[in-house]
């Protein structure tokens, strides 16, 4: 079995430890602790050259890839400020005091809010300030004074939505976000607004009807190659729309009526010149095939066919690739599965010199796994997927994701993988912190993390016991609140 440390996948642009230390060092904490050594006039100049610090935060190219190897515990650097609550309080006051703020001051305040919200479960400190913060972020999004301020405001709004548990956020933010997606002159802002809309829809109280409305909006962006929002053939906007469509689709139980047309639109994107667009489209196709199968019920016919090709798998093969209840086919996800499989197979074995080695590896790994699911939707994402040349069957080890230093999550279904991708994009290196500190949105989105004992670690049993206690406490707290 491969080392679990290499079975977690990284985002496309992850902030480095050096960059993160620069952010915390040149940011608000450093300014507070070293005010006597740093003249106030140097504040704006010091931030001018640090745009790269937020590259990982602002980029929409942060999906985890089946073809890359890293673990979430090392994806970012924890915020080591012990008085983070005090800093957060100060940051919030500065955000709300717009009259005495400048563009660069707001950029710095938003960056600090994102850092603190990313690495700490701040719900108790922001719950009563949600309307005010929403209004402040909204003003920056509406005015678009600078691209950096606007994108940071959108990031801050995402973190507010995933942290606060406030179900009024969607109705207040949706009109503004939709306007930015349609009318902004910056494709960077458009893409950031698409991601923000996805997060606010999922965690801000949209409900099933609201989710489906936004899925229709996003599908139109994909089908038109961005033309519907005046972003013709822009990879970042199309990619963002694909990723957020998939995230929302995990929440909808029945997609039978949408499956045929959606898969056809996603198949068109498989010919994109951007590998991340191709992978996002392929993952959505795999999700739709997965959703065409549901757990067997008591009144189901025992002889009902399970396989998309009409061939029932053996019991041993079922046990190898599937966990949980037996899955039964309910409808045809797409009318021409053989043609789709040929297209997926082509991407799983592509060898053109026009593609970089990194992109080629990503396409091979991802589309071998996607094709496996299309051939048999009972099979979810697999790690180290390969093809038996004699039988043309796909095989691989189940995908195992390492969360933090002790947690392990088994990703056996595409809906889990897509949700993990989306949460990781928003929370980045703070994902494990939010999971184990009881962020309700995160806990409700993904299955329980299992505890993994490390060989030779004398403190492993104590760490495992603490993790279990923290998890039980978090679940009990949320149960009491509900």
C-alpha positions in Angstrom: 0.0 0.0 0.0 1.3 3.5 -0.7 2.3 5.8 2.1 -0.8 7.6 3.4 1.3 10.8 3.5 1.3 10.8 -0.3 -2.4 10.1 -0.7 -3.7 13.5 0.0 -3.9 15.9 -2.9 -2.8 19.5 -3.0 -4.4 22.6 -4.4 -3.2 24.1 -7.6 -1.7 27.1 -5.9 -0.9 26.5 -2.2 0.6 29.3 -0.2 4.1 28.4 0.9 5.4 28.5 4.5 7.6 31.4 3.5 4.8 33.3 2.0 2.5 32.6 5.0 5.2 33.7 7.4 5.6 36.9 5.4 1.9 37.5 5.6 1.8 37.1 9.4 5.1 38.9 9.8 4.3 41.9 7.7 0.6 42.0 8.7 -1.4 43.2 11.6 0.2 41.1 14.4 3.6 42.3 13.5 2.4 45.9 13.3 0.8 45.6 16.7 3.8 44.0 18.4 6.4 46.2 16.8 4.8 49.5 16.4 7.7 51.3 17.9 10.0 49.9 15.2 7.7 50.3 12.2 6.7 53.9 11.3 3.0 54.2 10.5 3.8 55.7 7.1 5.5 52.4 6.1 2.3 50.4 6.3 1.0 51.0 2.8 4.4 50.6 1.1 5.1 47.3 2.9 1.8 45.9 1.5 2.4 47.0 -2.0 4.9 44.3 -2.8 3.1 41.5 -1.0 0.3 40.7 -3.4 1.8 37.2 -3.9 1.1 36.4 -0.3 -2.5 36.1 -1.2 -2.0 34.2 -4.5 -3.2 31.0 -2.9 -6.2 32.8 -1.4 -7.3 34.7 -4.4 -6.8 32.0 -7.1 -9.6 29.9 -8.2 -7.1 27.2 -9.3 -7.1 25.4 -6.0 -8.9 22.2 -6.7 -7.2 19.1 -5.3 -6.0 16.8 -8.1 -5.9 13.0 -8.1 -2.6 13.3 -9.8 -0.7 15.3 -7.2 0.6 14.2 -3.8 0.8 16.1 -0.6 -1.1 16.1 2.7 -3.5 18.6 4.2 -1.4 19.0 7.4 1.4 20.6 5.4 -0.8 22.5 2.9 -0.4 25.8 4.9 1.1 27.3 8.0 -0.9 27.6 11.1 -1.5 31.0 12.6 0.6 31.0 15.8 -0.8 34.3 17.2 -2.0 33.4 20.7 -4.1 36.6 21.0 -5.9 35.9 17.7 -9.3 36.7 19.3 -8.1 40.2 20.2 -6.6 40.7 16.8 -9.9 39.6 15.2 -11.9 42.1 17.3 -9.6 44.9 16.1 -9.8 43.8 12.5 -13.6 43.7 12.6 -13.7 47.3 14.0 -11.3 48.4 11.2 -13.4 46.7 8.5 -16.6 48.4 9.8 -14.9 51.8 10.1 -15.0 52.5 6.4 -15.0 56.3 6.7 -11.4 56.4 8.0 -10.1 53.6 5.8 -8.1 53.5 2.5 -8.1 51.0 -0.3 -4.8 49.5 1.0 -6.1 49.6 4.6 -9.2 47.6 3.6 -7.0 45.2 1.6 -4.9 44.6 4.7 -7.9 44.2 7.0 -9.6 41.8 4.7 -6.4 39.7 4.3 -6.1 39.6 8.1 -9.8 38.6 8.5 -9.3 35.8 5.9 -6.2 34.5 7.7 -7.8 34.5 11.1 -11.1 32.9 9.9 -9.1 30.3 8.0 -7.0 29.1 10.9 -9.6 29.5 13.8 -13.2 28.6 14.3 -14.4 32.2 14.8 -18.1 31.6 14.9 -18.6 32.9 18.5 -16.7 36.1 17.7 -18.6 37.0 14.5 -22.1 35.7 15.1 -23.5 39.1 16.2 -21.6 41.0 13.6 -22.7 39.1 10.5 -25.1 41.7 9.1 -22.5 44.5 9.5 -19.6 42.4 8.0 -21.9 41.3 5.1 -22.6 45.0 4.4 -19.0 46.0 4.5 -17.8 43.2 2.2 -20.7 43.9 -0.1 -19.7 47.6 -0.5 -16.2 46.5 -1.6 -17.6 44.0 -4.0 -20.1 46.6 -5.4 -17.6 49.4 -5.8 -14.7 47.4 -7.2 -12.2 50.0 -6.2 -9.4 47.6 -6.8 -9.2 44.0 -8.0 -7.3 43.0 -4.9 -9.7 44.6 -2.5 -12.7 43.1 -4.3 -11.3 39.6 -4.5 -10.3 39.7 -0.8 -13.8 40.9 0.1 -15.2 37.9 -1.8 -12.8 35.6 0.0 -13.8 37.1 3.3 -17.5 36.7 2.4 -16.9 33.0 1.6 -15.3 32.4 5.0 -18.1 34.3 6.7 -20.6 32.0 5.0 -18.9 28.8 5.9 -18.2 29.8 9.5 -21.2 31.9 10.7 -24.0 29.4 10.1 -26.3 32.3 9.2 -29.0 31.4 6.7 -29.7 34.9 5.6 -26.4 35.3 3.9 -27.6 33.9 0.5 -30.6 36.1 0.1 -28.6 39.2 0.9 -25.5 38.3 -1.1 -26.9 36.6 -4.2 -28.1 39.7 -6.1 -24.7 41.4 -5.6 -22.7 38.3 -6.5 -24.8 37.7 -9.6 -24.3 41.3 -10.8 -20.5 41.0 -10.3 -20.4 37.8 -12.3 -22.3 39.3 -15.1 -21.0 42.9 -15.1 -17.5 43.0 -13.7 -14.8 44.1 -16.1 -12.3 41.8 -14.4 -12.4 38.0 -15.1 -10.5 37.5 -11.9 -13.3 39.1 -10.0 -15.9 37.2 -12.0 -14.2 33.8 -11.1 -13.9 34.8 -7.5 -17.6 35.8 -7.4 -18.6 32.5 -8.9 -16.8 30.6 -6.2 -18.2 33.0 -3.5 -21.7 32.4 -4.9 -21.2 28.7 -4.6 -20.2 28.9 -1.0 -23.0 31.3 -0.1 -25.5 29.1 -1.8 -24.4 25.9 0.0 -23.9 27.4 3.4 -26.0 30.6 3.4 -29.5 29.3 3.4 -30.4 28.9 -0.3 -32.4 25.6 0.0 -32.9 23.0 -2.7 -34.8 25.4 -5.0 -32.2 28.1 -4.7 -29.4 25.6 -5.3 -31.0 24.3 -8.5 -31.5 27.8 -9.7 -27.8 28.6 -9.3 -26.9 25.3 -10.9 -28.9 26.4 -14.0 -27.1 29.7 -14.0 -23.6 28.0 -13.7 -24.5 25.5 -16.4 -25.3 28.3 -18.8 -21.8 29.8 -18.2 -20.2 26.4 -19.0 -22.4 25.8 -22.1 -21.6 29.2 -23.5 -17.8 29.0 -22.7 -18.3 32.0 -20.5 -20.0 34.1 -23.2 -23.2 34.4 -21.1 -21.2 36.5 -18.6 -19.0 38.3 -21.1 -16.0 36.1 -20.3 -15.7 34.3 -23.7 -13.5 31.3 -23.5 -12.0 32.3 -20.2 -10.7 29.2 -18.5 -10.9 30.6 -14.9 -14.6 31.4 -15.1 -15.6 28.2 -16.9 -13.5 26.2 -14.4 -15.1 27.9 -11.4 -18.6 27.4 -12.8 -17.8 23.6 -13.3 -16.4 23.2 -9.8 -19.3 25.1 -8.1 -21.9 23.2 -10.2 -20.4 19.9 -9.0 -20.4 21.1 -5.4 -24.0 22.1 -5.5 -25.0 18.9 -7.3 -23.8 16.8 -4.4 -26.6 18.3 -2.4 -29.4 17.4 -4.8 -30.7 13.9 -4.4 -32.4 13.4 -7.8 -30.7 14.7 -11.0 -32.3 12.3 -13.5 -34.0 15.1 -15.5 -30.8 17.1 -15.7 -28.4 14.3 -16.3 -28.5 13.9 -20.1 -28.2 17.6 -21.0 -25.6 18.3 -18.3 -23.3 15.4 -19.4 -23.5 16.5 -23.0 -22.4 20.0 -21.9 -19.6 18.6 -19.8 -18.4 16.3 -22.7 -18.0 19.5 -24.8 -15.6 20.8 -22.1 -13.5 17.6 -22.3 -11.9 19.1 -25.4 -10.8 22.3 -23.6 -7.2 23.4 -23.8 -7.1 23.8 -20.0 -6.5 20.5 -18.1 -8.2 21.8 -14.9 -11.4 22.5 -16.9 -11.2 19.0 -18.4 -10.8 17.4 -15.0 -13.7 19.4 -13.4 -16.0 18.5 -16.3 -14.9 14.8 -15.9 -15.6 14.8 -12.2 -19.1 16.2 -12.8 -19.8 13.4 -15.3 -18.6 10.8 -12.8 -20.8 12.4 -10.1 -23.9 12.2 -12.4 -23.2 8.5 -13.2 -22.8 7.8 -9.5 -26.1 9.5 -8.8 -27.9 7.2 -11.3 -27.4 4.5 -8.7 -29.0 4.5 -5.3 -29.0 2.1 -2.3 -31.1 -1.0 -2.7 -34.5 -0.8 -0.9 -36.7 -3.6 0.5 -39.1 -3.5 -2.4 -36.4 -3.7 -5.1 -36.3 -6.8 -7.4 -33.5 -9.1 -6.4 -32.7 -9.7 -10.1 -32.5 -6.1 -11.0 -29.4 -5.3 -13.1 -26.7 -3.4 -11.3 -24.1 -2.8 -14.1 -24.4 -0.1 -16.7 -23.5 -2.7 -19.4 -26.0 -5.2 -18.0 -23.4 -7.4 -16.5 -23.6 -8.1 -12.8 -20.2 -8.0 -11.0 -19.0 -10.8 -8.9 -19.4 -10.6 -5.1 -15.7 -10.3 -4.7 -15.4 -7.4 -7.1 -18.4 -5.7 -5.4 -16.6 -6.0 -2.1 -13.3 -4.7 -3.6 -14.7 -1.5 -5.0 -17.8 -0.7 -3.0 -18.6 0.0 0.6 -21.9 0.4 2.3 -25.3 -0.8 1.0 -25.7 -2.4 -2.4 -26.3 0.1 -5.1 -29.0 -0.3 -7.8 -29.3 1.4 -11.2 -32.3 3.7 -11.4 -31.9 5.4 -14.8 -29.5 5.9 -17.7 -27.2 8.8 -16.9 -26.5 9.4 -20.6 -27.8 7.8 -23.8 -24.4 7.0 -25.3 -22.1 5.6 -22.6 -19.7 3.8 -25.0 -18.9 7.0 -26.9 -18.3 8.8 -23.6 -16.0 6.0 -22.4 -14.0 6.3 -25.7 -13.5 10.0 -25.0 -12.5 9.4 -21.4 -10.1 6.6 -22.4 -8.5 9.0 -24.9 -7.8 11.5 -22.1 -6.6 8.8 -19.7 -3.9 7.8 -22.3 -3.2 11.2 -24.0 0.5 11.6 -25.0 0.6 14.8 -27.0 3.7 17.0 -26.6 1.5 20.1 -26.3 0.6 19.1 -22.8 3.1 19.6 -19.9 4.2 16.5 -18.0 2.3 17.7 -14.9 -0.9 18.2 -16.8 -0.5 14.9 -18.6 0.0 13.0 -15.3 -3.1 14.7 -13.9 -5.2 13.8 -17.0 -4.0 10.2 -16.9 -4.7 9.6 -13.2 -8.0 11.5 -13.1 -9.6 10.2 -16.2 -8.6 6.6 -15.6 -10.6 6.9 -12.3 -13.5 8.8 -14.0 -13.8 6.2 -16.7 -13.9 3.5 -14.0 -16.9 5.1 -12.5 -18.7 5.6 -15.8 -18.1 1.9 -16.6 -19.5 0.9 -13.2 -21.0 3.7 -11.2 -20.7 1.7 -8.0 -17.0 2.5 -8.0 -15.9 5.8 -6.6 -12.6 7.7 -7.0 -9.6 5.4 -6.8 -5.9 6.2 -6.1 -3.2 4.9 -8.4 -5.8 3.8 -10.9 -4.5 1.6 -13.7 -5.7 -0.5 -16.6 -5.2 -4.3 -17.0 -4.1 -4.5 -20.6 -5.4 -8.1 -20.9 -8.9 -7.6 -19.6 -9.2 -3.8 -20.1 -10.5 -3.6 -16.6 -9.6 -0.7 -14.2 -8.2 -1.3 -10.8 -6.6 0.7 -8.0 -6.5 1.2 -4.3 -9.3 3.1 -2.6 -8.6 6.8 -2.1 -7.5 7.6 1.5 -7.0 11.2 2.5 -4.9 12.2 5.5 -6.5 15.1 7.5 -4.1 16.7 10.0 -1.5 14.6 11.7 -3.8 11.8 12.9 -7.0 11.9 10.9 -7.8 9.7 7.9 -10.8 10.0 5.6 -11.8 7.3 3.1 -13.1 8.8 -0.1 -15.2 6.0 -1.7 -17.8 8.2 -3.5 -17.4 11.2 -5.9 -19.7 13.4 -3.8 -17.3 13.1 -0.9 -14.3 13.9 -3.2 -16.0 17.0 -4.7 -17.1 18.3 -1.3 -13.6 17.8 0.1 -12.2 19.7 -2.9 -14.6 22.6 -2.4 -14.0 22.9 1.3 -10.3 22.7 0.8 -10.5 25.5 -1.7 -12.2 27.7 0.8 -10.4 26.8 4.0 -7.1 25.7 2.5 -4.6 24.9 5.3 -7.2 25.6 7.9 -9.4 22.7 6.8 -8.2 20.3 9.6 -8.6 23.1 12.2 -12.2 23.7 11.2 -13.0 20.0 11.1 -11.6 19.1 14.5 -12.8 22.3 16.2 -16.4 21.6 15.2 -17.3 23.9 12.3 -20.8 22.8 11.7 -20.8 23.4 8.0 -17.7 21.2 7.6 -18.9 18.5 9.9 -22.2 18.3 8.1 -20.6 18.1 4.7 -18.2 15.2 5.1 -18.1 11.8 6.9 -16.3 11.2 10.1 -12.5 11.2 10.1 -11.0 8.0 11.4 -8.0 8.0 13.8 -4.8 6.6 12.4 -2.1 5.4 14.8 1.4 6.1 13.7 4.0 3.4 14.2 6.5 4.2 16.8 4.6 7.2 18.1 4.4 6.8 21.9 1.9 9.6 22.2 -0.4 8.2 19.5 -3.0 6.7 21.9 -3.2 10.0 23.9 -3.6 12.0 20.6 -6.3 9.6 19.4 -8.2 9.9 22.7 -8.0 13.7 22.6 -9.2 13.7 19.0 -12.2 11.5 19.9 -13.0 13.8 22.9 -12.8 16.9 20.7 -15.0 15.3 18.1 -17.7 14.2 20.6 -17.6 17.6 22.2 -18.1 19.4 18.9 -21.0 17.1 17.9 -22.7 17.4 21.3 -22.4 21.2 21.2 -24.0 21.4 17.7 -26.7 18.9 18.8 -27.6 21.1 21.8 -27.7 24.2 19.5 -30.1 22.4 17.1 
